Amino acid sequence: MKTIKPALFLIVIFMGCQPKPAEETNQITDADLQERAYELAHKFIITDGHIDLPYRLKEDNFNVEADKEILIKTEKGDFDYERAKKGGLDAPFMSIYIPASYQETGGAKELADSLINMVKGITLAYPDKFEIATSPEQVKEQFASGKISLPMGMENGAPIGSDLSNVAYFHERGIRYITLTHSKDNLICDSSYDTTRTWNGLSPFGREVVNEMNQVGIMIDVSHISDSTFYQVMELSKAPVIASHSSCRHFTPGFERNMSDDMIKLLGEKNGVIQINFGSTFLDQRSRDVRQHIADYLLTNSLHAEDSVAQAYISSYSEENPVYSNIQKAADHIDRVVKIAGIDHVGLGSDFDGVGDTLPEGLKDVSQYPNLIYELLKRGYSDEDIEKICYKNVFRVWNETAKVAASH
């Protein structure tokens, strides 16, 4: 056995403690992470579960022939082609949004058809840039050709009316998920926003709708539904489900529109996915409280938000009480889902063009997905993790839903 003399031993120890040159440590800088985030955003398919572009365009009296240039670049809204390409967005689910008022006035199916026609018109106006997608395989093919896929989901089951055959009708038209209700109870189920609790969950017809969606291959979206409805859907559905644009109630106690830890856990156990909503009031109780304070102030003083006195107060109050959440909080919600249900059960569901002026700092439009990926990289998420969040998780549910339908 060899021995080391004391003096030599100290030299060896001293040399071993010296810092390695920068090229040997391979330390990752902040700039490296930002560059990596941008690369991943364009390497992986980014699927967003909910973007309200069609209804925003309807509100602006959009005409695909006269106004088609705004699809490429516009100062309005949160989505256009150039910003989507910059952010790496490849498959935004176009929300066929039906306001609850149509449940009373009629015309829900007609509105749904007109919005579907609008989305299809977009692909006809720019066939080299956009294409309808009805399956994950189509999205992959379109991604490979450089196109933005436009899958469609219907927000509110009201267009089904009382006719079960409309489920198959909307599948044929390209709808691949249906949010069972919106802000009020409908013929299918109870809404999280409506305290009436007309059905105490699913209606008898709603149970038929869930079964029919399983049979034709439309994903069930549990966003907007009441807690009782959620648990009944989870018991009844033979296919996994999505929450296309919801967040964690843990961070917004008492806000039933978000999902509780118990619900997220069950969603994961049933192989589903929650796609995180970016709206500040979905992410952050502080933001909810600030906005509520401002609303109360306006009401108490009989002011409108546009009034000069109101504007001065809002500006002053917001300086010390930020109205907007931030990208870190969005990542916190992803962390929470991973902790409760696992990495296989979380995705992205921004609600761009649907939550108004409530988007958090760093996630203001579709160009900024790399910012969120950067935040996840800082937190130690692997490339594989990020790929699952961006598209693999929701593609799994989409494919499984089709398999369940094929088995009937």
Helices and strands as residue ranges (DSSP letters): H 6-17, H 22-25, H 30-43, E 46-51, H 53-59, G 68-71, H 81-87, E 89-97, H 102-105, H 108-125, E 130-132, H 136-144, E 148-150, E 152-155, G 158-160, H 165-172, E 175-179, H 204-216, E 219-221, H 227-236, E 242-246, G 249-251, H 261-269, E 273-276, H 280-283, H 285-300, H 308-320, H 327-340, G 343-345, E 346-348, G 366-368, H 369-378, H 383-387, I 388-392, H 393-406
